[in-house]
Amino acid sequence: MIAKTPEPPYYAVIFTSVRTDVAEGYGDMAIRMVELAEQQPGFLGAESARNAEGVALGITVSYWESLEAIRNWKRHAEHQLAQQIGRERWYERYKTRICRVERDYDFEQ
Amino acid sequence: MIAKTPEPPYYAVIFTSVRTDVAEGYGDMAIRMVELAEQQPGFLGAESARNAEGVALGITVSYWESLEAIRNWKRHAEHQLAQQIGRERWYERYKTRICRVERDYDFEQ
């Protein structure tokens, strides 16, 4: 769902990835990483989508209170291991962008 | 695909949306808006993904040289019309976040 984030400024990590065709272990890891991220200090929410057709491009955006919270999450031991296995097995390529959210606005029917 | 963006800093618009079940006209509009965005001054690239299962959450991230380029795109007449029709027909809810990309890094097999 759309993450309920506080008033800006806050921070976002945009993780855009193209998967390999190795599925084994990926789903469990993805679920576990969301659970683990939710427990980290400064975590504000996350959103994730992946195309089912064509190139399997996926975008996950996680939101954080500070750059320090993002750094700590990047260095978290279990997350580090998932990143390493990800590079070896699940991801053909990815790009991570660290951003400061300056403004936001909403629409709801 | 993953957008080829220049060295930071640059800007990102994260558009997260939940669709209604109205499909008519949506695909054509989405294609047209990407074409039109690509023609705008300061446009750097875009990435898009939507879940096929569960809540149809979609994430589109577009990248821009400046906040002014983002403002101009938001106000573009044809884009304004698409936004209006979007609120009336295609989107149940959405959130737009304007960000400054501070850092990025890549991985490729």
Backbone of each chain as ProteinMPNN parsed JSONL, in Angstrom:
{"seq_chain_A": "MIAKTPEPPYYAVIFTSVRTDVAEGYGDMAIRMVELAEQQPGFLGAESARNAEGVALGITVSYWESLEAIRNWKRHAEHQLAQQIGRERWYERYKTRICRVERDYDFEQ", "coords_chain_A": {"N_chain_A": [[0.827, -1.217, 0.0], [0.209, 2.383, -0.156], [2.632, 4.216, 1.496], [2.269, 5.634, 4.727], [3.592, 8.428, 5.404], [5.338, 10.932, 7.397], [5.122, 14.589, 7.621], [7.222, 16.165, 5.185], [10.635, 17.427, 5.747], [11.924, 14.157, 4.913], [13.569, 11.009, 4.306], [14.249, 9.0, 1.364], [14.836, 5.797, -0.057], [15.328, 4.707, -3.165], [15.063, 1.775, -4.776], [15.761, 0.197, -7.598], [15.353, -2.585, -9.653], [16.394, -5.339, -11.759], [15.478, -8.596, -12.117], [17.181, -11.822, -12.061], [16.565, -15.072, -13.576], [16.426, -16.743, -11.435], [14.484, -17.952, -8.965], [14.427, -19.204, -6.544], [14.332, -18.948, -3.088], [14.036, -16.226, -3.144], [11.499, -14.956, -2.605], [11.04, -15.488, 0.151], [13.231, -14.164, 1.254], [12.642, -11.522, 0.508], [10.285, -10.979, 1.936], [11.25, -11.305, 4.552], [13.134, -9.239, 4.678], [11.542, -6.961, 4.576], [10.122, -7.238, 6.993], [12.274, -7.048, 8.763], [13.307, -4.503, 8.191], [11.199, -2.938, 9.081], [11.578, -3.063, 11.781], [13.696, -1.435, 12.293], [15.324, 1.441, 13.748], [14.02, 4.61, 12.937], [12.735, 3.879, 10.602], [10.165, 4.527, 8.272], [8.306, 3.534, 6.468], [7.356, 1.607, 3.502], [7.179, 0.905, -0.024], [6.327, -1.187, -2.769], [6.673, -2.559, -6.02], [6.398, -4.712, -8.847], [6.821, -5.454, -12.253], [4.926, -7.839, -14.013], [5.052, -8.594, -16.604], [7.113, -8.553, -19.605], [10.4, -7.072, -19.294], [11.373, -7.841, -16.051], [11.099, -5.51, -14.234], [11.516, -4.047, -11.082], [10.487, -1.903, -8.428], [11.34, -0.721, -5.326], [10.596, 1.394, -2.724], [11.838, 2.725, 0.18], [11.233, 4.507, 3.215], [12.682, 6.86, 5.427], [13.734, 8.362, 8.547], [16.173, 9.706, 8.669], [19.484, 10.202, 7.208], [21.323, 8.792, 8.632], [19.844, 6.682, 9.691], [19.364, 5.274, 7.347], [21.964, 4.552, 6.619], [22.611, 2.869, 8.779], [20.798, 0.802, 8.344], [21.66, -0.137, 5.849], [24.05, -1.275, 6.641], [23.332, -3.295, 8.336], [23.72, -6.55, 9.614], [22.27, -8.911, 8.766], [20.908, -7.922, 6.614], [23.058, -7.157, 5.008], [24.019, -9.663, 4.292], [21.846, -10.583, 2.782], [21.995, -8.742, 0.689], [24.388, -9.512, -0.472], [23.86, -12.167, -1.313], [21.811, -11.546, -3.025], [23.177, -10.167, -5.074], [24.669, -12.263, -6.068], [22.751, -14.136, -6.913], [19.933, -13.306, -7.377], [19.589, -10.826, -8.597], [19.988, -9.269, -11.688], [20.736, -6.73, -12.316], [20.912, -3.624, -10.524], [19.913, -0.439, -9.169], [20.503, 1.96, -6.706], [19.138, 4.708, -5.117], [19.624, 7.45, -3.039], [17.653, 9.718, -1.404], [16.417, 12.977, -0.482], [13.3, 13.768, 0.645], [11.427, 16.441, -0.309], [8.934, 17.623, -0.637], [5.475, 16.616, -0.545], [2.363, 15.364, -1.865], [-1.106, 14.37, -1.778], [-3.732, 12.321, -3.144], [-7.046, 11.233, -2.805], [-9.894, 9.34, -3.542]], "CA_chain_A": [[0.0, 0.0, 0.0], [0.924, 3.656, -0.139], [3.163, 4.416, 2.848], [1.818, 6.833, 5.468], [4.807, 9.092, 5.867], [5.088, 12.215, 8.067], [5.427, 15.787, 6.836], [8.631, 16.316, 4.807], [11.548, 16.53, 5.056], [12.367, 12.844, 5.371], [14.462, 10.449, 3.277], [13.753, 7.852, 0.6], [15.78, 4.964, -0.802], [14.688, 4.12, -4.346], [15.836, 0.595, -5.196], [15.204, -0.277, -8.868], [16.105, -3.806, -9.943], [15.978, -6.325, -12.756], [15.751, -9.921, -11.56], [17.598, -12.96, -12.868], [15.444, -16.022, -13.552], [16.522, -17.563, -10.224], [13.4, -17.592, -8.04], [14.581, -19.91, -5.269], [14.746, -18.19, -1.909], [13.826, -14.779, -3.291], [10.268, -14.512, -1.929], [11.266, -15.521, 1.603], [14.159, -13.087, 1.595], [11.965, -10.226, 0.345], [9.375, -10.843, 3.085], [12.069, -11.145, 5.75], [13.797, -7.925, 4.676], [10.523, -5.972, 4.952], [9.924, -7.415, 8.45], [13.459, -6.574, 9.468], [13.368, -3.047, 7.999], [10.17, -2.344, 9.946], [12.072, -3.031, 13.17], [14.868, -0.555, 12.42], [15.07, 2.82, 14.176], [13.928, 5.603, 11.87], [11.982, 3.381, 9.436], [8.867, 5.198, 8.176], [7.372, 2.826, 5.59], [7.932, 1.15, 2.235], [6.248, 0.598, -1.124], [7.028, -2.09, -3.662], [5.914, -3.018, -7.187], [7.216, -5.364, -9.875], [6.095, -5.805, -13.467], [4.805, -9.274, -14.268], [5.301, -8.822, -18.037], [8.289, -7.906, -20.184], [11.532, -7.067, -18.367], [10.78, -7.854, -14.706], [11.587, -4.362, -13.467], [10.874, -3.84, -9.788], [10.86, -0.694, -7.7], [10.997, -0.67, -3.905], [10.998, 2.649, -2.088], [11.684, 2.737, 1.635], [11.276, 5.87, 3.735], [13.478, 6.893, 6.66], [13.812, 9.655, 9.226], [17.48, 10.372, 8.549], [20.531, 9.502, 6.451], [21.971, 7.865, 9.559], [18.993, 5.474, 9.75], [19.602, 4.551, 6.086], [23.31, 3.97, 6.734], [22.544, 1.741, 9.718], [20.076, -0.297, 7.685], [22.549, -0.682, 4.817], [25.134, -2.034, 7.284], [22.77, -4.344, 9.199], [24.399, -7.804, 9.226], [21.413, -9.827, 8.004], [20.641, -7.219, 5.355], [24.303, -7.271, 4.239], [24.054, -11.018, 3.735], [20.826, -10.62, 1.726], [22.53, -7.97, -0.445], [25.438, -10.321, -1.118], [23.198, -13.272, -2.033], [21.082, -10.884, -4.102], [24.091, -9.905, -6.198], [25.124, -13.546, -6.602], [21.688, -14.993, -7.458], [18.587, -12.844, -7.725], [19.535, -9.577, -9.358], [20.852, -9.083, -12.844], [21.282, -5.386, -12.108], [20.072, -2.734, -9.733], [20.413, 0.901, -8.869], [19.973, 2.484, -5.447], [19.251, 6.168, -5.052], [19.326, 7.988, -1.717], [17.021, 11.009, -1.687], [15.731, 13.753, 0.555], [11.957, 14.142, 0.186], [11.262, 17.865, -0.006], [7.507, 17.957, -0.617], [4.617, 15.542, -1.043], [0.925, 15.624, -1.83], [-1.955, 13.176, -1.81], [-5.098, 12.336, -3.672], [-7.856, 10.063, -2.452], [-11.29, 9.466, -4.011]], "C_chain_A": [[0.864, 1.27, 0.0], [1.351, 3.944, 1.303], [2.641, 5.719, 3.451], [3.039, 7.477, 6.098], [4.458, 10.429, 6.524], [5.312, 13.382, 7.118], [6.908, 15.786, 6.424], [9.295, 17.417, 5.658], [11.72, 15.172, 5.751], [13.162, 12.253, 4.2], [13.86, 9.223, 2.604], [14.932, 7.111, -0.017], [14.994, 4.32, -1.941], [15.586, 2.998, -4.839], [15.144, 0.025, -6.435], [16.016, -1.479, -9.316], [15.513, -4.596, -11.098], [16.425, -7.68, -12.221], [16.428, -10.838, -12.576], [16.397, -13.905, -12.955], [15.555, -17.018, -12.381], [15.467, -17.099, -9.222], [13.668, -18.122, -6.636], [15.098, -19.0, -4.153], [14.396, -16.715, -1.964], [12.633, -14.266, -2.482], [10.442, -14.439, -0.417], [12.18, -14.378, 2.047], [13.444, -11.731, 1.557], [11.037, -9.956, 1.532], [10.173, -10.553, 4.361], [12.698, -9.75, 5.809], [12.799, -6.816, 5.03], [10.272, -6.032, 6.465], [11.059, -6.784, 9.243], [13.575, -5.037, 9.367], [12.393, -2.345, 8.945], [10.623, -2.219, 11.399], [13.211, -2.034, 13.365], [14.467, 0.833, 12.913], [15.017, 3.744, 12.964], [13.208, 5.136, 10.623], [10.588, 4.011, 9.421], [7.848, 4.466, 7.309], [8.071, 2.405, 4.318], [6.824, 0.837, 1.248], [7.013, -0.241, -2.135], [6.117, -2.506, -4.814], [6.879, -3.679, -8.164], [6.338, -5.738, -11.054], [6.092, -7.314, -13.671], [5.156, -9.594, -15.721], [6.569, -8.097, -18.486], [9.479, -8.053, -19.251], [10.971, -6.925, -16.952], [11.376, -6.748, -13.837], [10.803, -4.239, -12.17], [11.373, -2.55, -9.165], [10.414, -0.86, -6.251], [11.487, 0.656, -3.37], [10.792, 2.493, -0.59], [11.933, 4.155, 2.131], [11.865, 5.861, 5.137], [13.53, 8.295, 7.228], [15.084, 10.422, 8.919], [18.425, 9.55, 7.669], [21.24, 8.485, 7.343], [21.167, 6.55, 9.652], [19.211, 4.623, 8.492], [20.961, 3.849, 6.124], [23.292, 2.746, 7.639], [21.852, 0.541, 9.091], [20.956, -0.952, 6.619], [23.588, -1.618, 5.423], [24.642, -3.172, 8.174], [23.245, -5.717, 8.702], [23.519, -8.708, 8.358], [21.059, -9.225, 6.639], [21.873, -7.28, 4.437], [24.391, -8.634, 3.546], [23.044, -11.14, 2.588], [21.314, -9.864, 0.486], [23.547, -8.803, -1.229], [24.814, -11.466, -1.934], [22.407, -12.706, -3.22], [21.962, -10.655, -5.323], [24.537, -11.213, -6.856], [24.024, -14.275, -7.389], [20.502, -14.286, -8.098], [18.528, -11.629, -8.626], [20.511, -9.584, -10.518], [21.522, -7.713, -12.752], [20.368, -4.614, -11.169], [20.723, -1.369, -9.581], [19.727, 1.379, -7.597], [20.191, 3.984, -5.435], [18.788, 6.651, -3.676], [18.847, 9.432, -1.898], [16.497, 11.666, -0.416], [14.376, 14.171, -0.016], [11.671, 15.559, 0.655], [9.792, 18.244, 0.174], [6.739, 16.702, -0.991], [3.171, 16.011, -1.051], [0.154, 14.379, -2.226], [-3.207, 13.4, -2.616], [-5.797, 11.078, -3.2], [-9.287, 10.338, -2.883], [-12.219, 9.756, -2.85]], "O_chain_A": [[2.085, 1.213, 0.139], [0.527, 3.918, 2.218], [2.577, 6.754, 2.787], [3.458, 7.107, 7.194], [3.403, 10.999, 6.244], [5.65, 13.187, 5.95], [7.764, 15.438, 7.237], [8.595, 18.253, 6.229], [11.669, 15.058, 6.975], [13.397, 12.941, 3.207], [13.061, 8.501, 3.201], [15.907, 7.727, -0.448], [14.109, 3.495, -1.712], [16.717, 3.229, -5.265], [14.067, -0.562, -6.333], [17.244, -1.409, -9.36], [14.316, -4.536, -11.378], [17.599, -7.883, -11.913], [16.278, -10.664, -13.785], [15.32, -13.573, -12.459], [14.844, -18.023, -12.354], [15.546, -15.989, -8.696], [13.191, -17.555, -5.652], [16.153, -18.376, -4.269], [14.452, -16.024, -0.947], [12.74, -13.271, -1.765], [10.047, -13.462, 0.219], [11.942, -13.722, 3.061], [13.613, -10.902, 2.452], [11.004, -8.847, 2.065], [9.818, -9.672, 5.144], [12.781, -9.153, 6.882], [13.157, -5.847, 5.7], [10.217, -4.999, 7.132], [10.848, -6.093, 10.24], [13.902, -4.368, 10.347], [12.707, -1.307, 9.529], [10.121, -1.382, 12.149], [13.647, -1.813, 14.495], [13.408, 1.346, 12.549], [15.866, 3.668, 12.076], [13.072, 5.904, 9.671], [9.905, 4.027, 10.445], [6.652, 4.742, 7.4], [9.217, 2.778, 4.068], [5.689, 0.545, 1.626], [8.209, -0.034, -2.34], [4.933, -2.773, -4.61], [8.03, -3.262, -8.294], [5.244, -6.275, -10.88], [7.118, -7.978, -13.522], [5.516, -10.728, -16.039], [7.033, -7.16, -17.837], [9.574, -9.028, -18.505], [10.195, -6.011, -16.676], [12.059, -7.01, -12.847], [9.575, -4.317, -12.165], [12.525, -2.155, -9.347], [9.238, -1.111, -5.985], [12.654, 1.009, -3.539], [9.693, 2.166, -0.141], [12.724, 4.903, 1.558], [11.584, 4.967, 5.936], [13.391, 9.284, 6.508], [15.081, 11.653, 8.91], [18.196, 8.367, 7.421], [21.702, 7.447, 6.869], [21.738, 5.46, 9.687], [19.237, 3.395, 8.569], [21.087, 2.696, 5.712], [23.88, 1.714, 7.314], [22.271, -0.6, 9.285], [20.991, -2.177, 6.503], [23.965, -2.621, 4.817], [25.45, -3.933, 8.707], [23.177, -6.006, 7.507], [23.973, -9.213, 7.331], [20.931, -9.939, 5.644], [21.735, -7.437, 3.224], [24.782, -8.739, 2.383], [23.347, -11.726, 1.549], [21.073, -10.298, -0.64], [23.568, -8.803, -2.46], [25.186, -11.702, -3.083], [22.347, -13.32, -4.285], [21.556, -10.913, -6.456], [24.756, -11.258, -8.067], [24.299, -14.94, -8.388], [20.105, -14.612, -9.217], [17.544, -11.419, -9.336], [21.698, -9.866, -10.355], [22.702, -7.555, -13.062], [19.184, -4.927, -11.045], [21.914, -1.186, -9.831], [18.517, 1.22, -7.435], [21.29, 4.468, -5.708], [17.702, 6.302, -3.214], [19.552, 10.261, -2.473], [16.183, 11.006, 0.574], [14.312, 14.848, -1.042], [11.67, 15.845, 1.852], [9.448, 19.069, 1.02], [7.269, 15.823, -1.67], [2.802, 16.939, -0.331], [0.661, 13.478, -2.894], [-3.685, 14.526, -2.754], [-5.215, 9.993, -3.194], [-9.832, 11.413, -2.632], [-13.427, 9.895, -3.046]]}, "seq_chain_B": "MIAKTPEPPYYAVIFTSVRTDVAEGYGDMAIRMVELAEQQPGFLGAESARNAEGVALGITVSYWESLEAIRNWKRHAEHQLAQQIGRERWYERYKTRICRVERDYDFEQ", "coords_chain_B": {"N_chain_B": [[13.043, -0.015, -18.136], [16.045, 0.369, -16.085], [16.71, 3.678, -15.31], [19.139, 5.71, -16.926], [20.778, 7.846, -15.284], [22.428, 11.018, -14.601], [25.411, 11.946, -12.666], [24.613, 12.52, -9.212], [23.905, 15.753, -7.653], [20.435, 15.385, -8.542], [16.927, 15.429, -9.392], [13.974, 13.675, -8.224], [10.719, 12.439, -8.902], [8.511, 10.663, -7.126], [5.853, 8.739, -7.824], [3.264, 7.179, -6.467], [0.653, 4.904, -6.804], [-2.755, 3.711, -6.552], [-4.855, 1.926, -8.569], [-8.192, 2.41, -9.919], [-10.878, 0.178, -11.002], [-11.303, 0.914, -13.57], [-10.294, 0.589, -16.772], [-10.332, 1.652, -19.291], [-8.862, 3.715, -21.64], [-6.653, 4.176, -20.087], [-4.115, 2.91, -20.622], [-3.292, 4.049, -23.087], [-3.084, 6.729, -22.305], [-1.025, 6.536, -20.402], [1.185, 5.735, -21.951], [1.345, 7.925, -23.682], [1.923, 9.997, -21.868], [4.493, 9.332, -21.007], [5.912, 9.609, -23.416], [5.536, 12.348, -23.805], [6.684, 13.463, -21.51], [9.345, 12.804, -21.974], [10.011, 14.663, -23.866], [10.267, 16.997, -22.496], [12.083, 19.859, -21.258], [14.912, 19.217, -19.253], [14.223, 16.67, -18.462], [15.278, 13.505, -17.311], [14.885, 10.761, -17.275], [12.874, 7.772, -16.627], [11.184, 5.355, -14.556], [9.085, 2.518, -14.156], [6.7, 0.486, -12.496], [4.2, -1.973, -11.848], [2.195, -3.861, -9.689], [0.782, -6.989, -10.529], [-0.793, -8.643, -9.082], [-2.963, -8.842, -6.157], [-3.501, -5.78, -4.326], [-3.457, -3.307, -6.745], [-0.888, -1.819, -6.766], [1.118, 0.761, -8.019], [4.248, 2.116, -9.013], [5.797, 4.92, -10.235], [8.735, 6.464, -11.118], [10.099, 9.486, -11.972], [12.864, 11.297, -13.306], [14.67, 14.334, -12.979], [16.353, 17.39, -13.96], [16.085, 19.665, -12.375], [14.135, 21.453, -9.839], [12.575, 23.316, -11.056], [12.152, 22.269, -13.613], [10.507, 20.128, -12.92], [8.296, 21.494, -11.895], [7.433, 22.815, -14.227], [6.672, 20.621, -15.792], [4.626, 19.565, -14.24], [2.738, 21.531, -14.635], [2.202, 21.462, -17.324], [-0.015, 21.665, -20.057], [-1.332, 19.445, -21.374], [-0.604, 17.393, -19.707], [-1.759, 18.274, -17.339], [-4.46, 17.901, -17.977], [-4.51, 15.115, -18.213], [-3.941, 14.475, -15.548], [-6.252, 15.398, -14.322], [-8.281, 13.785, -15.487], [-7.307, 11.386, -14.617], [-7.728, 11.562, -11.83], [-10.475, 11.551, -11.831], [-11.171, 9.089, -13.021], [-9.173, 6.903, -13.195], [-7.532, 6.577, -10.973], [-7.661, 5.449, -7.673], [-6.372, 6.324, -5.438], [-3.489, 8.325, -4.812], [-0.031, 9.215, -4.238], [2.348, 11.761, -4.371], [5.745, 12.399, -4.363], [8.306, 14.717, -4.054], [11.686, 14.805, -4.582], [15.16, 15.259, -3.741], [17.866, 13.788, -5.197], [20.568, 12.505, -3.59], [22.702, 10.721, -3.542], [23.862, 7.886, -5.451], [24.125, 4.412, -6.367], [25.278, 1.569, -8.273], [24.673, -1.769, -9.445], [25.769, -4.373, -11.539], [25.611, -7.474, -13.138]], "CA_chain_B": [[14.409, -0.336, -17.702], [16.631, 1.26, -15.084], [17.05, 4.945, -15.976], [20.551, 6.117, -16.914], [20.785, 9.223, -14.791], [23.785, 11.56, -14.414], [25.879, 12.035, -11.274], [23.817, 13.399, -8.343], [22.483, 15.796, -7.363], [19.352, 15.64, -9.489], [15.656, 15.355, -8.671], [13.099, 12.546, -8.533], [9.31, 12.486, -8.525], [8.005, 9.315, -6.861], [4.387, 8.762, -7.943], [2.763, 5.868, -6.048], [-0.787, 4.98, -7.05], [-3.636, 2.544, -6.57], [-5.807, 2.11, -9.664], [-9.584, 1.954, -9.877], [-10.991, -0.909, -11.979], [-11.55, 1.496, -14.902], [-9.098, 0.408, -17.596], [-10.497, 2.341, -20.57], [-8.089, 4.933, -21.884], [-5.49, 4.312, -19.195], [-2.864, 2.501, -21.279], [-2.918, 5.079, -24.073], [-2.65, 7.914, -21.574], [0.267, 6.264, -19.758], [2.192, 5.76, -23.022], [1.451, 9.312, -24.154], [2.572, 10.837, -20.849], [5.94, 9.041, -21.048], [6.403, 10.272, -24.642], [5.497, 13.797, -23.603], [7.694, 13.776, -20.479], [10.669, 12.691, -22.61], [10.246, 15.87, -24.663], [10.339, 18.192, -21.658], [13.42, 20.282, -20.836], [15.329, 18.778, -17.927], [13.84, 15.275, -18.187], [16.463, 12.639, -17.304], [14.535, 9.348, -17.393], [11.757, 7.335, -15.783], [11.056, 3.918, -14.289], [7.697, 2.281, -13.784], [6.344, -0.906, -12.198], [2.887, -2.133, -11.203], [1.888, -5.237, -9.289], [-0.339, -7.606, -11.235], [-1.618, -9.351, -8.092], [-3.312, -8.126, -4.929], [-3.783, -4.369, -4.58], [-2.677, -2.954, -7.943], [-0.017, -0.688, -6.461], [2.076, 1.096, -9.054], [5.232, 3.154, -8.688], [6.526, 5.521, -11.353], [9.697, 7.474, -10.684], [10.719, 10.232, -13.069], [14.071, 11.999, -12.854], [14.705, 15.681, -13.556], [17.536, 18.2, -13.659], [15.84, 20.758, -11.422], [12.758, 21.607, -9.349], [11.85, 24.119, -12.049], [11.717, 21.337, -14.667], [9.379, 19.373, -12.355], [7.159, 22.427, -11.846], [6.943, 23.02, -15.601], [6.002, 19.395, -16.22], [3.35, 19.467, -13.505], [1.798, 22.528, -15.167], [2.014, 21.276, -18.771], [-1.472, 21.621, -20.285], [-1.839, 18.1, -21.671], [-0.386, 16.625, -18.486], [-2.807, 18.721, -16.407], [-5.709, 17.237, -18.371], [-4.357, 13.704, -17.831], [-4.057, 14.41, -14.084], [-7.666, 15.582, -13.966], [-9.011, 12.567, -15.858], [-6.791, 10.368, -13.701], [-8.431, 11.655, -10.538], [-11.898, 11.222, -12.043], [-11.437, 7.732, -13.52], [-8.205, 5.799, -13.165], [-6.821, 6.411, -9.694], [-8.414, 5.467, -6.416], [-5.576, 7.207, -4.598], [-2.071, 8.395, -5.151], [0.82, 10.126, -3.472], [3.479, 12.248, -5.157], [6.813, 12.907, -3.495], [9.353, 15.428, -4.79], [12.914, 14.49, -3.836], [16.485, 15.56, -4.268], [18.71, 12.588, -5.129], [21.849, 12.94, -3.013], [23.731, 9.734, -3.871], [23.327, 6.655, -6.036], [25.112, 3.41, -6.746], [24.821, 0.6, -9.263], [25.234, -3.11, -9.533], [25.446, -5.096, -12.763], [26.309, -8.78, -13.221]], "C_chain_B": [[14.889, 0.664, -16.639], [17.136, 2.518, -15.797], [18.54, 5.25, -15.83], [20.605, 7.586, -16.535], [22.226, 9.694, -14.586], [24.217, 11.466, -12.949], [24.93, 12.908, -10.448], [24.592, 14.693, -8.047], [21.602, 15.987, -8.593], [18.06, 15.394, -8.727], [14.809, 14.174, -9.133], [11.674, 12.873, -8.104], [8.847, 11.041, -8.366], [6.476, 9.407, -6.858], [3.892, 7.351, -7.64], [1.248, 5.906, -6.146], [-1.478, 3.633, -6.892], [-4.71, 2.835, -7.611], [-7.231, 1.786, -9.24], [-9.685, 0.739, -10.804], [-11.382, -0.387, -13.369], [-10.262, 1.412, -15.722], [-9.141, 1.298, -18.836], [-9.691, 3.64, -20.643], [-6.803, 5.023, -21.095], [-4.157, 4.021, -19.899], [-2.368, 3.545, -22.259], [-2.388, 6.33, -23.386], [-1.251, 7.7, -20.996], [1.406, 6.331, -20.781], [2.438, 7.2, -23.487], [2.193, 10.199, -23.153], [4.079, 10.578, -20.792], [6.568, 9.731, -22.261], [6.561, 11.774, -24.436], [6.556, 14.225, -22.578], [9.088, 13.786, -21.097], [11.036, 13.936, -23.422], [10.46, 17.125, -23.817], [11.788, 18.552, -21.324], [13.718, 19.764, -19.428], [14.922, 17.368, -17.565], [15.074, 14.381, -18.302], [16.147, 11.155, -17.486], [13.384, 8.998, -16.481], [11.771, 5.825, -15.654], [9.649, 3.673, -13.785], [7.468, 0.798, -13.533], [4.966, -0.931, -11.546], [2.669, -3.603, -10.898], [0.675, -5.764, -10.037], [-1.295, -8.285, -10.256], [-1.903, -8.471, -6.884], [-3.74, -6.705, -5.254], [-2.867, -3.911, -5.708], [-1.848, -1.699, -7.696], [0.968, -0.477, -7.609], [3.021, 2.177, -8.553], [5.874, 3.627, -9.982], [7.469, 6.559, -10.771], [10.233, 8.169, -11.928], [11.84, 11.087, -12.487], [14.249, 13.279, -13.664], [15.947, 16.433, -13.117], [17.312, 19.186, -12.527], [14.393, 20.744, -10.946], [11.926, 22.402, -10.343], [11.326, 23.216, -13.183], [10.506, 20.523, -14.195], [8.12, 20.243, -12.321], [6.56, 22.623, -13.234], [6.177, 21.798, -16.104], [4.649, 19.253, -15.519], [2.287, 20.368, -14.14], [1.521, 22.379, -16.663], [0.551, 20.981, -19.067], [-1.999, 20.198, -20.506], [-1.673, 17.174, -20.451], [-1.426, 16.989, -17.417], [-4.137, 18.015, -16.689], [-5.661, 15.762, -17.971], [-4.496, 13.541, -16.315], [-5.516, 14.499, -13.652], [-8.48, 14.325, -14.278], [-8.575, 11.415, -14.949], [-7.536, 10.377, -12.374], [-9.891, 11.252, -10.686], [-12.121, 9.735, -12.302], [-10.471, 6.66, -13.064], [-7.576, 5.539, -11.809], [-7.777, 6.462, -8.518], [-7.707, 6.401, -5.432], [-4.157, 7.272, -5.137], [-1.326, 9.336, -4.213], [2.012, 10.489, -4.344], [4.505, 12.818, -4.197], [7.924, 13.496, -4.369], [10.637, 15.339, -3.97], [14.153, 15.027, -4.543], [17.34, 14.306, -4.094], [20.113, 13.03, -4.719], [22.995, 12.03, -3.452], [23.081, 8.6, -4.622], [24.456, 5.675, -6.277], [24.454, 2.267, -7.486], [25.38, -0.777, -8.997], [24.828, -3.698, -10.882], [26.289, -6.364, -12.81], [27.46, -8.719, -14.219]], "O_chain_B": [[14.225, 1.658, -16.346], [17.894, 2.433, -16.763], [19.124, 5.075, -14.76], [20.486, 8.461, -17.393], [23.134, 8.88, -14.418], [23.475, 10.968, -12.103], [24.481, 13.944, -10.938], [25.816, 14.717, -8.18], [21.978, 16.662, -9.551], [18.1, 15.17, -7.517], [14.91, 13.73, -10.277], [11.454, 13.506, -7.071], [8.795, 10.286, -9.337], [5.884, 10.066, -6.004], [4.072, 6.437, -8.444], [0.616, 6.831, -5.635], [-0.878, 2.574, -7.071], [-5.391, 3.859, -7.546], [-7.455, 0.994, -8.325], [-8.668, 0.307, -11.346], [-11.752, -1.171, -14.243], [-9.27, 2.073, -15.412], [-8.094, 1.66, -19.373], [-9.837, 4.533, -19.808], [-5.947, 5.856, -21.395], [-3.201, 4.787, -19.783], [-1.187, 3.892, -22.273], [-1.392, 6.918, -23.808], [-0.395, 8.58, -21.09], [2.458, 6.911, -20.511], [3.579, 7.629, -23.66], [2.994, 11.049, -23.543], [4.857, 11.502, -20.556], [7.621, 10.359, -22.151], [7.557, 12.382, -24.828], [7.238, 15.232, -22.767], [9.909, 14.652, -20.795], [12.212, 14.226, -23.639], [10.792, 18.186, -24.344], [12.623, 17.668, -21.13], [12.883, 19.862, -18.529], [15.239, 16.9, -16.471], [15.829, 14.481, -19.27], [17.038, 10.371, -17.815], [12.959, 9.811, -15.66], [12.293, 5.11, -16.51], [9.08, 4.503, -13.076], [7.98, -0.048, -14.267], [4.609, -0.029, -10.788], [2.923, -4.474, -11.73], [-0.336, -5.073, -10.165], [-2.47, -8.479, -10.566], [-1.197, -7.498, -6.616], [-4.279, -6.446, -6.33], [-1.652, -4.097, -5.646], [-2.064, -0.659, -8.318], [1.573, -1.428, -8.104], [2.636, 3.042, -7.767], [6.429, 2.828, -10.737], [7.046, 7.433, -10.015], [10.759, 7.519, -12.831], [11.777, 11.536, -11.342], [14.01, 13.305, -14.872], [16.52, 16.164, -12.061], [18.247, 19.512, -11.795], [13.532, 20.112, -11.558], [10.719, 22.192, -10.461], [10.198, 23.383, -13.648], [9.59, 20.26, -14.974], [7.028, 19.794, -12.67], [5.341, 22.603, -13.404], [5.148, 21.936, -16.766], [3.656, 18.867, -16.136], [1.105, 20.027, -14.181], [0.687, 23.101, -17.209], [-0.06, 20.143, -18.404], [-2.991, 19.798, -19.897], [-2.498, 16.294, -20.207], [-1.909, 16.123, -16.686], [-4.84, 17.59, -15.773], [-6.639, 15.219, -17.456], [-5.102, 12.575, -15.849], [-5.962, 13.787, -12.752], [-9.264, 13.859, -13.451], [-9.388, 10.575, -14.566], [-7.924, 9.328, -11.86], [-10.477, 10.678, -9.768], [-13.126, 9.171, -11.869], [-10.899, 5.606, -12.593], [-7.139, 4.425, -11.522], [-8.586, 7.38, -8.382], [-8.343, 7.159, -4.699], [-3.699, 6.367, -5.835], [-1.925, 10.139, -3.497], [2.613, 9.623, -4.98], [4.177, 13.621, -3.323], [8.41, 12.852, -5.299], [10.672, 15.746, -2.808], [14.18, 15.216, -5.759], [17.517, 13.819, -2.977], [20.758, 13.821, -5.407], [24.109, 12.49, -3.701], [21.884, 8.359, -4.466], [25.618, 6.07, -6.378], [23.254, 2.02, -7.358], [26.441, -0.923, -8.39], [23.686, -3.543, -11.317], [27.495, -6.346, -12.564], [28.155, -9.714, -14.422]]}, "name": "protein", "num_of_chains": 2, "seq": "MIAKTPEPPYYAVIFTSVRTDVAEGYGDMAIRMVELAEQQPGFLGAESARNAEGVALGITVSYWESLEAIRNWKRHAEHQLAQQIGRERWYERYKTRICRVERDYDFEQMIAKTPEPPYYAVIFTSVRTDVAEGYGDMAIRMVELAEQQPGFLGAESARNAEGVALGITVSYWESLEAIRNWKRHAEHQLAQQIGRERWYERYKTRICRVERDYDFEQ"}
